[in-house]
């Protein structure tokens, strides 16, 4: 199956004026066939205005304006929905701050070409890693991925990273609107939904580097939300798996009892 004929990239922005123009140019350089939908949450620094200027001269860039800071998760869900409306067969998600290198986009698409339903840019496979991170952040990230892998039963080493590519045929089977996370824990929740749908996963190495400019959006509240949601979903996966599948998968896509018990 040939993919990439209609590939979209979803980017969420809030105060990314210093990064977004250069990022879009680099995406075009590395993956000229991809279109980009950027969801901006009314950035006070004028990111939205700059995006409008870029989109007016570049038909590959599409902008969604929202009235305020509504959250990372809903921004990407909206980007995915927009890509679906435009007939996408693949949608990628990535950060706006150059933590995710656009040079890795072809490798993610290649994973889907080889048959995966979800491709993850991974810091924790051979060849991957992080750059300019303090030790406590490395410990937190690795620990979170390990807990997610064990708790949610997903065969992925990097469970918290957001540099991913999804087959749209998979996303059509998921009820992403039922996701409970508002922030970055959407990454883990999305993996569980994909797992419930019987998706196949692949990881390709990336080097994650701290943002080039601007301030990080990760806060203590974001971390606590992720921990609480992880424990809730882990409990439901073990003790309430059937209802979990009914809640998050579209009608007609529910796995059999044998498939659920074999996970």
LOMARZA-630240 format. One record per atom (N, C-alpha, C, O, CB): z, y, x; residue in three letters. Coordinates in pm, whole numbers, plus 50000, padded with zeros to 5 digits. Glycine has a CB too. Example, Ala and Ser with C-alpha at 12.3 -4.5 7.8 and 13.67 -1.06 7.14 Angstrom:
LOMARZA-630240
507804943151319ala 507804955051230ala 507804967051320ala 508464966851424ala 509054955351131ala 507084977551285ser 507144989451367ser 507875000351290ser 508045011451341ser 505724994051408ser 
***
This chain:
LOMARZA-630240
500004988050084unk 500005000050000unk 500005012450087unk 500835013750177unk 501225000149905unk 499095021450062unk 499025033650140unk 499925044350078unk 499805047549960unk 497575038650149unk 500815049750159unk 501705060350114unk 501365073050189unk 500555073050282unk 503185056450135unk 501995083850146unk 501825096350218unk 500685104750168unk 500485115950216unk 501635093650362unk 499905099550070unk 498815107650016unk 499365119149933unk 498695129449917unk 497885099049931unk 500575117549881unk 501235128449809unk 502715128049844unk 503545123749764unk 501015127149654unk 503025132649963unk 504395132650012unk 505005146550001unk 504365156550034unk 504445127650157unk 506225146949955unk 506945159449939unk 508245159050019unk 508815148450042unk 507245162249790unk 508675170750060unk 509945172250132unk 510815181850054unk 510395192850020unk 509715177250279unk 512045177550025unk 513015185949955unk 513985192050055unk 514605184950135unk 513775177749847unk 514105205250050unk 515035212550137unk 515905221450049unk 515405228349961unk 514255221050245unk 517215221250073unk 518135229849999unk 518615241050090unk 518995238550204unk 519345221649944unk 518615253550039unk 519015264750123unk 520095273350058unk 520125275449937unk 517815273450155unk 520985277950144unk 521955288250108unk 522255295750238unk 522895290450328unk 523285282250043unk 521785308050245unk 521935316250366unk 521295309550488unk 521955307050588unk 523415318850395unk 519995306750477unk 519255300550587unk 518075309150629unk 517075303950678unk 518755286650547unk 518175322150611unk 517065331150646unk 516695330150794unk 515535331550830unk 517435345650612unk 517675327750878unk 517415327051022unk 516645314451062unk 516055314051170unk 518715327551099unk 516645304450976unk 516045291651013unk 514785287850935unk 513905281250989unk 517045280950994unk 514695292050810unk 513765285650718unk 512295287650755unk 511505278250743unk 513995290750579unk 511905299550800unk 510495301750832unk 510055292750949unk 508985286550944unk 510245316650867unk 510875292251052unk 510535283751167unk 510535268951128unk 509705261351177unk 511525286151282unk 511465264951041unk 511505251050997unk 510235247250922unk 509645236750948unk 512725248650909unk 509815255750830unk 508605252650752unk 507385251650842unk 506535243050822unk 508375263350645unk 507295260450941unk 506175259751033unk 506175246751113unk 505135240651136unk 506205271751128unk 507365242551155unk 507455230151232unk 507145218051144unk 506535208351191unk 508855228751294unk 507555218351018unk 507195207550926unk 505685206650913unk 505115195750918unk 507835209750787unk 505035217950897unk 503575218050887unk 502915212651014unk 501905205751008unk 503075232350858unk 503505215951128unk 502955211151255unk 503065195951267unk 502135189351313unk 503675217751373unk 504205190551224unk 504485176251243unk 503955167551129unk 503595155951150unk 505955174151257unk 503915173251008unk 503485165550891unk 502635174350801unk 503075178150692unk 504705159750814unk 501435177750845unk 500615187350769unk 500235182650630unk 499855190750545unk 499375190450846unk 500315169550606unk 499955164350474unk 501055166350371unk 500815164750251unk 499605149650484unk 502265169750415unk 503405170750324unk 503515184550261unk 503255194850324unk 504695167650399unk 503885184550135unk 504255196850068unk 505785197950069unk 506485188050084unk 503705197149922unk 506275210150055unk 507705212650065unk 508185220249941unk 507575230149901unk 508045220550193unk 509265215449881unk 509925222749774unk 511295226949826unk 512105218649868unk 510045214049643unk 511545239849823unk 512805245449873unk 513595250749754unk 513105258949677unk 512555256749980unk 514825245949740unk 515705250449632unk 516725260049692unk 517555256049774unk 516405238449561unk 516665272549651unk 517565282749705unk 518575286949599unk 518215289949485unk 516755295049755unk 519835287149638unk 520925290549546unk 521295305349554unk 522455308949576unk 522155282049577unk 520295313849536unk 520505328349533unk 521235333149659unk 522255339949652unk 521315332349407unk 520695329549773unk 521325332649902unk 521525347749919unk 520565355349905unk 520475327250017unk 522745352149949unk 522985366449969unk 522235372450087unk 522015384550092unk 524445368849988unk 521835364050184unk 521155369250303unk 519655371350282unk 518955375150376unk 521375359950419unk 519155369050161unk 517735371350134unk 516825359750163unk 515615361550173unk 517275382850210unk 517385347650178unk 516555335950203unk 515505334250093unk 514345331150122unk 517405323350214unk 515915336149969unk 514995334449857unk 513815343949862unk 512675340049834unk 515725336249728unk 514075356549897unk 512995366449906unk 512005362550015unk 510785363649998unk 513565380449933unk 512535358150130unk 511665353850239unk 510825341850197unk 509645341150229unk 512485350350365unk 511425332550125unk 510685320850079unk 509555324849986unk 508465319049992unk 511625311050008unk 509795334649900unk 508735339249810unk 507565345149890unk 506405343049855unk 509285349849712unk 507875352349997unk 506815357850081unk 506005346750147unk 504775347450154unk 507405367150188unk 506705336450194unk 506015325250258unk 505155317750158unk 503995314650185unk 507025315750324unk 505735314750041unk 505015306949940unk 503785314149887unk 502795307849849unk 505935303549824unk 503845327449885unk 502695335249836unk 501465333349923unk 500345335349877unk 503055349949829unk 501675329450049unk 500565327750142unk 500375313350188unk 499525310550272unk 500785336450262unk 501175304250133unk 501115290250176unk 501265281150055unk 502385279350007unk 502215287250283unk 500185275450005unk 500245267049885unk 501015253949903unk 501305247049806unk 498865263949839unk 501355250750028unk 502135238550051unk 503615240650028unk 504385230950025unk 501895233450192unk 504045253250012unk 505465256449995unk 505715260749851unk 505015269449798unk 505905267550095unk 506715254649789unk 507085257749652unk 508585261049650unk 509375254549719unk 506755245749556unk 508965270849572unk 510345275749573unk 510955274449434unk 510345278149334unk 510395290449621unk 512175269149430unk 512975268849309unk 514155278349330unk 514935276649424unk 513465254249275unk 514285288349244unk 515395297849253unk 516465294049151unk 516175291649034unk 514915312349229unk 517705293749198unk 518815291049107unk 519765303149108unk 519785310649206unk 519575278049148unk 520535305049001unk 521295317548986unk 522505318849078unk 523035329849094unk 521745318748847unk 522945307949138unk 524115308549225unk 524275295649301unk 523395287049298unk 525365311549145unk 525395294249369unk 525645282749453unk 526075270949365unk 527255269549332unk 526725285949560unk 525125262649327unk 525365251849233unk 525565238349302unk 525865228449235unk 524215250849136unk 525405237849432unk 525725225549502unk 524545218449566unk 523415218949517unk 526385216349410unk 524845211849676unk 523855204549754unk 523215193249673unk 521995191449676unk 524495198849880unk 524045185749601unk 523545174049530unk 522535177949423unk 521435172249416unk 524705166349467unk 522895187549338unk 521975191349230unk 520725197949285unk 519655197149223unk 522675200749132unk 520825204549401unk 519635210649462unk 518615199949498unk 517425201449470unk 520025218749588unk 519075189049560unk 518135178549598unk 517685170449477unk 516545165849473unk 518775169249701unk 518555168549379unk 518095161749258unk 516995169949191unk 516015164449142unk 519275159549160unk 517165183149190unk 516125191649134unk 514845191149214unk 513745190949157unk 516605205849126unk 514965190849346unk 513785189749431unk 513055176649409unk 511825176349405unk 514165190949576unk 513805165849395unk 513185152849368unk 512465152849234unk 511355147749222unk 514245141749371unk 513115158549132unk 512505159149000unk 511215167349003unk 510225163748938unk 513485165148898unk 511235178349077unk 510035186649087unk 508895178949156unk 507755179449111unk 510335199649165unk 509235171949263unk 508225164049333unk 507635153349242unk 506435150649245unk 508825157549459unk 508485147149160unk 508025137049066unk 507025143048967unk 505995137048937unk 509205130748991unk 507345154948917unk 506455161748822unk 505095164648884unk 504075164948815unk 507095174748773unk 505075166749015unk 503835169949085unk 503055157549128unk 502015158649193unk 504135178349205unk 503565145749092unk 502845133449122unk 503125127449259unk 502305119949311unk 501415135749110unk 504265130649317unk 504595125549450unk 504745110349449unk 505215104649351unk 505885131949502unk 504345104049557unk 504625089849574unk 505765087749674unk 506325076749682unk 503375082349619unk 506095098049749unk 507185097749847unk 507885111149844unk 507245121649831unk 506655094349990unk 509215110949857unk 509945123449873unk 510945121649986unk 511665111649993unk 510655127649739unk 510985131550075unk 511945131850185unk 512975142550158unk 512685152550092unk 511235134250321unk 514175140650210unk 515205151050206unk 515615154250349unk 515715145350433unk 516445146550121unk 515845167050375unk 516285171050509unk 517015184250502unk 516895191750405unk 515085172050605unk 517785187150606unk 518545199650614unk 517635211050656unk 516545209050710unk 519715198350713unk 518105223250630unk 517315235250658unk 517625241450792unk 517025251650828unk 517535245350550unk 518545235650869unk 519085242450987unk 518645236451120unk 519225239651224unk 520565242450981unk 517625227851118unk 517105221051237unk 518035210251290unk 517815205151400unk 516855231151346unk 519075206451214unk 519835194651253unk 518965182251243unk 519165172551316unk 521085193151165unk 518015182651153unk 517035171851138unk 515705176451197unk 515125186351153unk 516875167750987unk 515255169351296unk 514045173251369unk 512795169351291unk 512595157451265unk 514025166751509unk 511965178851253unk 510725175451180unk 509825165751255unk 508975159251194unk 509955187951150unk 509985164751386unk 509175155351463unk 509415140851420unk 508595132151450unk 509455156851611unk 510535138151352unk 510865124551309unk 510295121051172unk 510415109551128unk 512355122651307unk 509675130651104unk 509125127950971unk 508105116550973unk 508195107750888unk 508485140550915unk 507145116251067unk 506185105151068unk 506835091451080unk 506355081751021unk 505205106851180unk 507925090551156unk 508615077651172unk 509235073051041unk 509215061251009unk 509695078651280unk 509795082550964unk 510345078950833unk 509255074050740unk 509435064050670unk 511055090950771unk 508135080950738unk 507025076650652unk 506485063050695unk 506085054950611unk 505905087050656unk 506495060450825unk 506015047550874unk 506905036150826unk 506415025250798unk 505955047651027unk 508215038650816unk 509125028350764unk 508745024450622unk 508805012750586unk 510585033250768unk 508365034250541unk 507945031250404unk 506605023950404unk 506385014950323unk 507845044050321unk 505725027750495unk 504435020850507unk 504625006050537unk 503834997650495unk 503585027350617unk 505695003050611unk 505954989050648unk 506694981450538unk 506964969550553unk 506774988550776unk 507004988150427unk 507564980950314unk 508934984950266unk 509374980150162unk 507604967050346unk 509644993650338unk 510974997750294unk 510875006850172unk 509895014050154unk 511715004950408unk 511905006450089unk 512005015649976unk 512705028550015unk 512425039249960unk 512735009149860unk 513625027450111unk 514385038950160unk 514365038650312unk 514685028350372unk 515855039050105unk 514005049650374unk 514035050850520unk 515055061450558unk 515065072350500unk 512615054450577unk 515895058350654unk 516985067350692unk 516855071150838unk 516725062550925unk 518365060650666unk 516895084150864unk 516985088951001unk 518405086851049unk 519325093651004unk 516575103851013unk 518595077351140unk 519925072251172unk 520425076551310unk 519725075551410unk 519925057351163unk 521665081251310unk 522335084551436unk 522955072351501unk 523325072751618unk 523405095051411unk 523085061451424unk 523905050251469unk 523145037251485unk 523715026351472unk 525015048251373unk 521855038251514unk 521085026751561unk 520645029851704unk 520765041151751unk 519835023851467unk 520145019451773unk 519735021251912unk 518705032551924unk 517705032751853unk 519155008151968unk 518975041852013unk 518105053352033unk 518555065751958unk 518075076751985unk 516725049851991unk 519475064051863unk 519985075451787unk 521245081151848unk 521815075251940unk 520245071551643unk 521685092651795unk 522915098551846unk 523105112751795unk 522375117451708unk 522895098551998unk 524095119251850unk 524395133051815unk 524445141451943unk 524635136152053unk 525745134151736unk 524275154351926unk 524285163352041unk 525185175252010unk 525115181251903unk 522845168052076unk 526025178652107unk 526915190252097unk 527945189051985unk 528305198951921unk 526095202752076unk 528415176751963unk 529485174651866unk 530805172551937unk 530845165652039unk 529165162551775unk 531915178251886unk 533245175251941unk 533645161051904unk 533095155251810unk 534295185351889unk 534595155351976unk 534965141351957unk 535465138451816unk 535165127851759unk 536025137452058unk 536235147951758unk 536795145251626unk 535715144551518unk 535865137351420unk 537835155851589unk 534635152051536unk 533545151351439unk 532785138251452unk 532345132551352unk 532595163251456unk 532635133351574unk 531985120451594unk 532805109251530unk 532245100251467unk 531775117651743unk 534125109751548unk 534995099551490unk 534935099951338unk 534835089551273unk 536455101651539unk 534985112051280unk 534935113551135unk 533625108151078unk 533615101150977unk 535105128251095unk 532515111351145unk 531205107051095unk 531055091951103unk 530635085551006unk 530095113851174unk 531395086251216unk 531265071651231unk 532215064351136unk 531845054351075unk 531545067351376unk 533425069551124unk 534385063251034unk 533935063750890unk 534095054050816unk 535735069751047unk 533375075150849unk 532885076450711unk 531745066750684unk 531685060650577unk 532425090850685unk 530835065450780unk 529725056150761unk 530205041750753unk 529695033950673unk 528715057550875unk 531185038250834unk 531715024550832unk 532385021650699unk 532155011150639unk 532705022350947unk 533235030850651unk 533915028850523unk 532915027750408unk 533095019650317unk 534895040350497unk 531865035950413unk 530855035450308unk 530105022250312unk 529845016150208unk 529885047050322unk 529745017950431unk 529025005250447unk 529834993750388unk 529294985250318unk 528705002450595unk 531124993350417unk 531984982650369unk 532294984150220unk 532234974450144unk 533264982150450unk 532634996350180unk 533064998550042unk 531954997249941unk 532164991949832unk 533665011950030unk 530755001949976unk 529645001849881unk 528684990249904unk 527774988049824unk 528885014749890unk 528884982750013unk 528064971050036unk 526614974250068unk 525714966750030unk 528114962149918unk 526374985450136unk 525004989250169unk 524704985350314unk 525524987850403unk 524775004550147unk 523544979250339unk 523224974450474unk 522644985550562unk 521524984450612unk 522234962950466unk 523414996150580unk 522955008050651unk 524055012350748unk 525235012450712unk 522595019550552unk 523675016050870unk 524655020450968unk 524995035350954unk 526135039350975unk 524135017751108unk 524015043350918unk 524255057650900unk 524205060650750unk 523135063050694unk 523205066350979unk 525365060350687unk 525445061750541unk 525625076050495unk 525475078950376unk 526565053450489unk 525935085150587unk 526245098850545unk 525145108850580unk 525215120450538unk 527535103250608unk 524145104650655unk 523075113650693unk 522135116650577unk 521925108250489unk 522305107950809unk 521565128550578unk 520695132750469unk 519215133350503unk 518425138350423unk 521115145850422unk 518835128550619unk 517415128450659unk 516835115150616unk 516975105050686unk 517245130750815unk 516175115050500unk 515745102650439unk 514385104050374unk 513915115150345unk 516765098050337unk 513755092650352unk 512515092050274unk 512675081150168unk 513155070250197unk 511265089250366unk 512265084250047unk 512385074949934unk 511015072549873unk 510205081849862unk 513375080449828unk 510755060249833unk 509615057649748unk 509905063449610unk 510985061249554unk 509305042349740unk 508965070549555unk 509175076249423unk 509265065249317unk 509935067049216unk 508055085849389unk 508605054049340unk 508705042949245unk 510145037849233unk 510545032849128unk 507775031449287unk 510925039149340unk 512345035649336unk 513135046349260unk 513935042949173unk 512905033949478unk 512915058949292unk 513675069549228unk 513465069949078unk 514365073949003unk 513295082849289unk 512285065849033unk 512025065648888unk 512915055648816unk 513105056648695unk 510565062148863unk 513465046148890unk 514325035948829unk 515785039948828unk 516615032848772unk 514165022848903unk 516105051248889unk 517495055748901unk 517785067348807unk 516915075748782unk 517805059649044unk 518975067848757unk 519415079048673unk 520215088548761unk 521445089148753unk 520265074048549unk 519505095948843unk 520165104948937unk 520965115848867unk 521905121348924unk 519145111249028unk 520595118848743unk 521325128948668unk 522755124548636unk 523585132848598unk 520595132248539unk 523055111648652unk 524385106548626unk 525295107148749unk 526475103848741unk 524295092448575unk 524735111248863unk 525545112148984unk 526705122048964unk 526535132448900unk 524675116549105unk 527855118649018unk 529055126648997unk 529295136749109unk 530045146349090unk 530255117648985unk 528675134749222unk 528955143249337unk 528215156549324unk 527075157149277unk 528565136249467unk 528895167049368unk 528275180249373unk 527835183749514unk 526935191849534unk 529235190849320unk 528505177649612unk 528255181149751unk 527595170149831unk 526745162749779unk 529545184949817unk 527985169049958unk 527305160150051unk 527575145350024unk 526875136850077unk 527705163450191unk 528585142249942unk 528835128249909unk 527715122449823unk 527695110349796unk 530165126849837unk 526795130949779unk 525585126049712unk 524845115949799unk 524195106849747unk 524655137749676unk 524945117449930unk 524245108150020unk 524725093849999unk 523925084649989unk 524445112250166unk 526055092049993unk 526615078849975unk 526335073549834unk 526005061849816unk 528115078950003unk 526475082349736unk 526245078149597unk 524805073549578unk 524545063649509unk 526575089749500unk 523865080849638unk 522455077049625unk 522195063349687unk 521395055549634unk 521555087649692unk 522865060249798unk 522685047049860unk 523135035949766unk 522485025649755unk 523455046249992unk 524255038249698unk 524745028049605unk 523765025949491unk 523505014549453unk 526115031949550unk 523235036749437unk 522255035349328unk 521035027349375unk 520535018649304unk 521815049249277unk 520575030649495unk 519425023449549unk 519745008649569unk 518914999949543unk 518975029649683unk 520955005849614unk 521394992049633unk 521434984549500unk 521004973049493unk 522764991649699unk 521954990949396unk 522024984749264unk 520624981449212unk 520434971649140unk 522744993949165unk 519654989749250unk 518264987649205unk 517534977449290unk 516354974649265unk 517515000849207unk 518194971749390unk 517574961549473unk 516664966849581unk 515754959949627unk 516804952349388unk 516894979349624unk 516044985649724unk 516194978849860unk 517224972949891unk 516385000449736unk 515124979949940unk 515174975750079unk 515284988250166unk 514694998550136unk 513924967250116unk 516054987150275unk 516374998550360unk 515834996450501unk 515724985250550unk 517885000950363unk 515505007550565unk 515135007450706unk 515735019850771unk 515885030250707unk 513575006950725unk 516075018750899unk 516605030050974unk 515765032451097unk 515335023051164unk 518085027751012unk 515535045051127unk 514815048851248unk 515685058851324unk 516295067451262unk 513405054951213unk 515745057851457unk 516685066351531unk 516315081151530unk 515145084851539unk 516775061551672unk 517365089451519unk 517215103851534unk 518365108951621unk 519405102651633unk 517205111051395unk 518145120451681unk 519215127751748unk 519585139451659unk 518785148451634unk 518785132551893unk 520815139251612unk 521305149951524unk 521915160851610unk 522815158451690unk 522345144451420unk 521405172951591unk 521875184251671unk 522455194951581unk 521945197351472unk 520715190051757unk 523535201351626unk 524145211951546unk 523125222751513unk 522175225051587unk 525325218051620unk 523345229351401unk 522435239651353unk 522145250051461unk 523005253051544unk 523005246451230unk 520925255451459unk 520535265551557unk 521145279051525unk 521515286551616unk 519035266851563unk 521265282151395unk 521795295151355unk 522495293751221unk 522245284251147unk 520675305951346unk 523375303351190unk 524085303051063unk 525365294951072unk 525725289851177unk 523195297550956unk 526045293950956unk 527345287450950unk 527255274150877unk 526445272550785unk 528365296550881unk 528085264650918unk 528125251550854unk 528655252950711unk 529505261450683unk 528995241850935unk 528145244350620unk 528585244450481unk 529655233950455unk 530165233050343unk 527395242050388unk 530025225950556unk 531015215450538unk 532415221350545unk 532755228650638unk 530835204350644unk 533235218150444unk 534595223250436unk 535545211650411unk 535115200250389unk 534725234050325unk 536835214550414unk 537835204350384unk 537655199050242unk 537815187050217unk 539255209950403unk 537325207950149unk 537105203750011unk 535965193750000unk 536035184149924unk 536825215849922unk 534905196150076unk 533755187050076unk 534165173250126unk 533775163050068unk 532605192650163unk 534965172850232unk 535415160150289unk 536305152650190unk 536165140550172unk 536185162450421unk 537215159750125unk 538115153450029unk 537355148049909unk 537665137349857unk 539185163249984unk 536355155549863unk 535535150749752unk 534835137749789unk 534775128449709unk 534505161349711unk 534315137249911unk 533595125249955unk 534525113149962unk 534145102149922unk 532955127650092unk 535745115150011unk 536705104050021unk 537075098949883unk 537095086849860unk 537975108550096unk 537375108049791unk 537775104149656unk 536655096549585unk 536895086349520unk 538165116549573unk 535425101449599unk 534305094949532unk 534025081249592unk 533695071849520unk 533065103649540unk 534165080149724unk 533915067349790unk 534865056649738unk 534445045449709unk 534055068749942unk 536155059949726unk 537115050149677unk 536835046449532unk 536965034849493unk 538545055449692unk 536455056249452unk 536155053549311unk 534955044249297unk 534995034549221unk 535895066649236unk 533875047349370unk 532675039149361unk 532895025249420unk 532355015449369unk 531515045949432unk 533695024249527unk 533985011249587unk 534735002449487unk 534444990549475unk 534815012949716unk 535695008249417unk 536455000749316unk 535514995949206unk 535574984349164unk 537595009449257unk 534665004749158unk 533765001149048unk 532744990649092unk 532374981949013unk 533045013548995unk 532294991349217unk 531324981349265unk 531924967349261unk 531214957649235unk 530854984749408unk 533204966249288unk 533864953249290unk 534274948749151unk 534054937249114unk 535074953649382unk 534884957749072unk 535514953748947unk 534754957948821unk 535074953248711unk 536884959348942unk 533774966548834unk 533084971748716unk 531584972848743unk 530944982448702unk 533654985548674unk 531054962848813unk 529694964048866unk 528644964448756unk 527674971948766unk 529404952548958unk 528824956548651unk 527824956148545unk 527714969648475unk 526604974648454unk 528184945348444unk 528834975548440unk 528804988548374unk 528294999448467unk 527655009048423unk 530194992248322unk 528574997948594unk 528065007448692unk 526535007148694unk 525885017648696unk 528625004348832unk 525984995148693unk 524524993848691unk 523944999548562unk 522925006348565unk 524114979048708unk 524574996748450unk 524115002048322unk 524125017248319unk 523285023548255unk 524964996548208unk 525095023048389unk 525235037648390unk 524175044448476unk 523685055148441unk 526615041548439unk 523815038348589unk 522985045048687unk 521535040448694unk 520715047048758unk 523595043448819unk 521195029348630unk 519815024548633unk 519175026648497unk 519835025448393unk 519765009648672unk 517885029848497unk 517195032348371unk 517085019348294unk 517125008448353unk 515805038448395unk 516955020348163unk 516865008648078unk 515655000348118unk 514565005448142unk 516765012747930unk 515874987248124unk 514804978248164unk 514824974948312unk 514074966248357unk 513484984048128unk 515684981748390unk 515744979448535unk 517044972748577unk 517324971448696unk 515574992548610unk 517854968548479unk 519154962948513unk 519004949348580unk 518214941148534unk 520034961748389unk 519754946948688unk 519704933748752unk 520374923348665unk 521184926648578unk 520374934248891unk 520044910548688unk 520684899648614unk 522104897748665unk 522484903048770unk 519864886548628unk 522884889948590unk 524254887048633unk 524254880048768unk 525104882848852unk 524974878448529unk 523294870948789unk 523214863948917unk 522904873449032unk 523464872049141unk 522164853248911unk 522014882949006unk 521684892749110unk 522874901549142unk 523094904749259unk 520504901449066unk 523644905449041unk 524834913549065unk 525894905749142unk 526514911249234unk 525414918448933unk 526094893349107unk 527124885449175unk 526724881449315unk 527584878649399unk 527444873249094unk 525394881149343unk 524924877149476unk 524974888449576unk 524774886149695unk 523514871949467unk 525244900549531unk 525244912149623unk 526294910449731unk 526444919149816unk 525494925149546unk 
***
